[in-house]
Structure formats: C-alpha cells, structure tokens
C-alpha cells in the first residue's frame, strides 16, 4: 500500500506514512546536525482520513514510506437508513459498501456538512458524483461533484 522514498525527497503537499497512517505533508523543515550527524527532516502532516495532525523526524538520507493515494468518482444514487451509499462507477458497476461520512465509526472532520450535502442533493434528485479517496486499504468519501445540467 506504500512505497519507499528517501525522506529528503518528500515535499510540502506530498504524502508520507506516519505511524502506519497515510498523511499529507503540510510543512517540512530540515535541520543540519553536527559534523558526524545527518540532516534531519521534520514533517508536519495531516492524516488524510481523520484530519489529525502528525509529526515525524526522519534523517534526510533515510528511507521512509509514502502511501499510494488515489481518488475515484462514483455517481451517487441513494443512501439507506444504515448510511450505506448506492453508487455506480463509470463502467456501470454498482456498489453499496461505502458509508456516508457521518455514519462512519470514526467520522472525519466536517462529516456532518458533507453528509448533509449528499442527502440534500439526493433529496433534490440532482445528478452528482462522490469523490472517494483510497489509500492503505481505506476508502472514504471526501467530496461531492455536481454534474452540470443544461
């Protein structure tokens, strides 16, 4: 689910694994150390799923890991009373195993706002898609995209 990368290669806006969690780097600073030491990279990052802030200190020449992160869009068709969304991918395959954010066991930040938007769009019978972010075996609804109607 992740790939090795030299710590010194990771930039702000990139992804890094901290404590086995996929994170997006919000700040990187590097420090020079004594004549026998290594320059160290100090990473401040935000967990891409739960929004928690993480920090890590890694020698610049050492290998750390970055997660494979991908985003997929699905057309959203319905949500049931248990919070499971009915969605369809571009090929027409449906799935019903994604949870609306406010019904997740650990709701992410702004889950209520995003979930209300999804329910409102469904109530208005608007055509829209949800953006699902995937990394490290976790899939989570992150955003909505309304399709332009004529």
C-alpha positions as CSV (number, residue, x, y, z in Angstrom):
1,X,0.0,0.0,0.0
2,X,3.0,2.3,0.2
3,X,6.4,2.7,-1.5
4,X,9.8,3.5,-0.2
5,X,11.1,7.0,-0.7
6,X,14.1,9.0,0.6
7,X,12.9,11.3,3.3
8,X,14.7,14.3,1.7
9,X,12.6,13.8,-1.5
10,X,9.2,14.4,0.2
11,X,7.9,18.0,-0.2
12,X,5.1,20.0,1.2
13,X,1.8,18.8,-0.4
14,X,3.2,15.3,-0.8
15,X,2.2,12.2,1.1
16,X,4.0,10.3,3.8
17,X,3.2,7.4,6.1
18,X,3.4,8.4,9.8
19,X,2.6,5.8,12.5
20,X,1.1,3.5,9.8
21,X,-1.3,6.2,8.7
22,X,-1.4,8.0,5.3
23,X,-0.8,11.7,5.7
24,X,-0.5,14.8,3.6
25,X,2.6,16.9,4.4
26,X,1.7,20.4,5.4
27,X,5.2,21.5,6.4
28,X,8.7,20.2,6.1
29,X,11.8,21.7,7.7
30,X,15.3,20.3,7.6
31,X,18.0,20.8,10.2
32,X,21.7,20.3,9.8
33,X,23.3,18.5,12.7
34,X,26.8,18.1,14.0
35,X,29.8,17.1,11.8
36,X,29.1,13.4,12.1
37,X,25.3,13.6,12.1
38,X,22.7,13.6,9.4
39,X,20.5,16.4,8.2
40,X,17.0,15.6,9.6
41,X,13.7,16.3,8.0
42,X,10.9,17.4,10.4
43,X,7.5,16.6,8.8
44,X,4.2,18.1,10.0
45,X,1.4,16.3,8.2
46,X,-2.4,15.8,8.4
47,X,-3.9,12.3,8.3
48,X,-5.8,12.2,5.0
49,X,-8.7,10.4,6.5
50,X,-9.3,11.6,10.1
51,X,-7.7,15.1,9.8
52,X,-5.4,14.6,12.8
53,X,-2.1,16.3,12.9
54,X,1.0,14.1,12.9
55,X,4.7,14.9,13.2
56,X,7.8,12.8,12.4
57,X,11.5,13.4,12.4
58,X,13.5,11.4,9.8
59,X,17.1,11.7,8.7
60,X,17.1,13.1,5.2
61,X,19.1,10.3,3.7
62,X,16.9,7.6,5.3
63,X,14.1,5.7,3.6
64,X,10.6,6.4,4.7
65,X,7.3,5.4,3.1
66,X,4.7,7.2,1.1
67,X,1.2,5.8,0.6
68,X,-0.3,5.2,-2.8
69,X,-3.3,7.6,-2.8
70,X,-5.9,7.6,-5.5
71,X,-9.3,9.3,-5.9
72,X,-12.2,7.7,-7.7
73,X,-15.5,9.2,-8.6
74,X,-18.8,7.3,-8.4
75,X,-22.2,8.5,-9.4
76,X,-24.3,8.6,-6.2
77,X,-27.8,7.2,-6.5
78,X,-29.1,6.6,-2.9
79,X,-28.4,6.3,0.8
80,X,-30.1,3.8,3.0
81,X,-31.1,4.2,6.7
82,X,-27.9,2.5,7.8
83,X,-25.8,5.1,6.0
84,X,-24.7,2.9,3.1
85,X,-24.5,4.8,-0.3
86,X,-25.6,3.2,-3.5
87,X,-23.0,4.3,-6.1
88,X,-22.1,3.4,-9.7
89,X,-18.7,3.6,-11.4
90,X,-18.1,4.8,-15.0
91,X,-18.5,1.2,-16.2
92,X,-21.9,0.9,-14.7
93,X,-20.9,-1.4,-11.8
94,X,-22.7,-0.7,-8.6
95,X,-21.6,-1.0,-5.0
96,X,-23.3,-0.5,-1.7
97,X,-20.5,-0.8,0.8
98,X,-19.4,2.8,1.2
99,X,-20.7,4.7,4.2
100,X,-21.9,8.2,4.2
101,X,-19.3,10.1,6.3
102,X,-21.4,11.0,9.4
103,X,-22.4,7.3,9.8
104,X,-18.8,6.0,9.9
105,X,-17.5,4.5,13.1
106,X,-15.0,7.4,13.4
107,X,-16.5,10.3,11.4
108,X,-13.9,12.5,9.7
109,X,-13.8,16.3,10.2
110,X,-16.8,18.1,8.5
111,X,-18.5,14.7,8.1
112,X,-21.9,16.3,9.0
113,X,-21.5,19.1,6.4
114,X,-20.5,16.7,3.6
115,X,-23.2,14.2,4.6
116,X,-25.9,16.9,4.6
117,X,-24.8,18.0,1.2
118,X,-25.1,14.4,-0.1
119,X,-28.6,13.9,1.4
120,X,-29.7,17.3,0.1
121,X,-28.5,16.5,-3.4
122,X,-30.3,13.1,-3.3
123,X,-33.5,14.8,-2.0
124,X,-33.3,17.3,-4.8
125,X,-32.8,14.4,-7.3
126,X,-29.7,16.2,-8.7
127,X,-27.2,14.1,-10.7
128,X,-23.9,14.2,-8.8
129,X,-20.9,12.1,-8.0
130,X,-19.0,11.5,-4.8
131,X,-15.2,11.6,-4.7
132,X,-13.8,8.6,-2.9
133,X,-10.2,8.7,-1.6
134,X,-8.4,5.4,-1.3
135,X,-5.1,4.6,0.5
136,X,-3.8,1.7,2.6
137,X,-7.0,-0.3,2.2
138,X,-9.2,2.5,3.5
139,X,-11.8,4.1,1.3
140,X,-13.6,7.2,2.3
141,X,-16.0,9.7,0.7
142,X,-14.2,13.1,0.7
143,X,-16.3,15.4,-1.5
144,X,-19.2,15.7,-4.0
145,X,-19.2,16.9,-7.6
146,X,-22.3,18.1,-9.1
147,X,-22.7,17.4,-12.8
148,X,-23.6,20.4,-14.9
149,X,-27.1,20.2,-16.2
150,X,-28.4,22.1,-19.2
